[in-house]
Structures are given as C-alpha cells and as structure tokens.
C-alpha cells in the first residue's frame, strides 16, 4: 500500500480520575486523502495493547505478525477498497491486574476468585475522560458527535464491556463489535439483561469461534439467540432486523 494512503497512529497518555492511574490511548486516524468531508465516527477498542501491531513489530514482517487485531492494516485495506466508512480508532489500554474488574459491571466469582463491579465506572471514564481527550488531540479533525457514530469493540471479557455499554447507554454508544465475548460471566448476566431490556437501538456484531470450549460456546449461543430474538420482535422490526449479526464462525480464542 502506498505510504501516503496509510493511516497514522498517535499515542496519548491520559491521567485518569475515575479509575486513577495513567492509561495509554492509541489513536488511528485515516490518511487525509481517504477521510472525505463528513465528520468521522469513532471505534473505541478495549484491550488497546492488542488493537494494532505487536510489541515485536519492528523485527517481524507484517504478514508474519500475530497476537493482535491489526486494526490499522484492516482499516487501511478496507478504506482503499471502499468497503467501510473512514473512522477514527481509539485503542484504550488496560491494566492487567484490574482488567476484569473494569470490564464487568457486576461483582461475581470464577472459582475462588472474585472480580468485576467497576464496569459502569469504566464506561463513565470512556464518556467523560477518553472522548474529551480524543477531541482535544484531534482538534483539527471533524468528529461525529452522535451516539450512532460511536461503536465499542472488545474481545473476550472486553467484549462483555462493549456489549454492556451499547445495551445500557444508548445515548452515548450506538453499537458494539464483540469477538468471543465472555458470555459465561455471572452465569450469563448479559443474556438476562437482553431478555429483560431488549436491545433498544443498538447495532451489534458478535461471534464465537467454533473451535472454542463447549461451555463458552453454549453461553455465547444463548446470548446470540436472545439478541436475534429481540431484534426480530422490536417495535421497529423492519429497521432492527439488520441491527444484529451474532453467530458461530470458524476460529479459536485468539486474535489471529
């Protein structure tokens, strides 16, 4: 790909108040020639350290790199094909020791370990600290301000946060991309949430790898069924019918 058509990645170190500590934001902006005139939507990505190139990227050819989503190359390629709208990708770093606490809104247990409970505080952080920081950094790039133009993305337990945010904060986030979401958390609290509240106006794409462990797949497939059922029976069913893609796909539990 010609270098002038590649997007750029800018790093911002954010001193957070709601979840105190330093947090790295890595912001991908499409090349100027591919942006167009319209304000750019935002894709907010959990587990930001896995969004772009791996740590050893300078020693490994791009086609041999593994272990990350490679979103900069995905976006560059799809933009050059005209397959997607130009968008800003904001990768939000996490702290390994508190990742599960920040991504899960309910306090629960796995075996003998407790985790979760700060998921709503984390979403507050995205809305009130991360989004303003991105606006300040990209002051010369028009950014869309509507909820429908802000999509959350996450893998595994980060996918729980993405789905929860899209389902519970329709005024802030318009949808979610969830790859292998940990639907087993709290014995399926996300499935219960969908059954109780529906999906509102959220647009959701979620998948689970056919090669993943059976209990994980079963929880995901129950969640996916609930998402599809509520999309089909929503008051505006004609519009909602295409609002959910959720299915089993080839693959296992890793970014590759």
Buried (B, 14 or more C-beta within 10 A) or exposed (E): EEEEBBBEBEEBEBEBEBBEEEBBBBBBBBBEEBBEEEBBBBBBBBBBBBBBBBEEEEEEEEEEBEBBBBBBBEBBBBBBEEEEBBBBBBBBBBEEEBBBBBBBBBEBEEEEEEBBBBBBEBBBBBBEBBBEBBEEBBEEBEBBEEBBBBBBBBBBBBBBBBBBBBBBBBEBBBBBBBBBBBBBBBEBBBBEBBBEEBBBBBBBBBBBBEEBEEEBBBBBBBBBEBBBBBBEEBEEEEEBEEBBBBEBEEBEBBBE
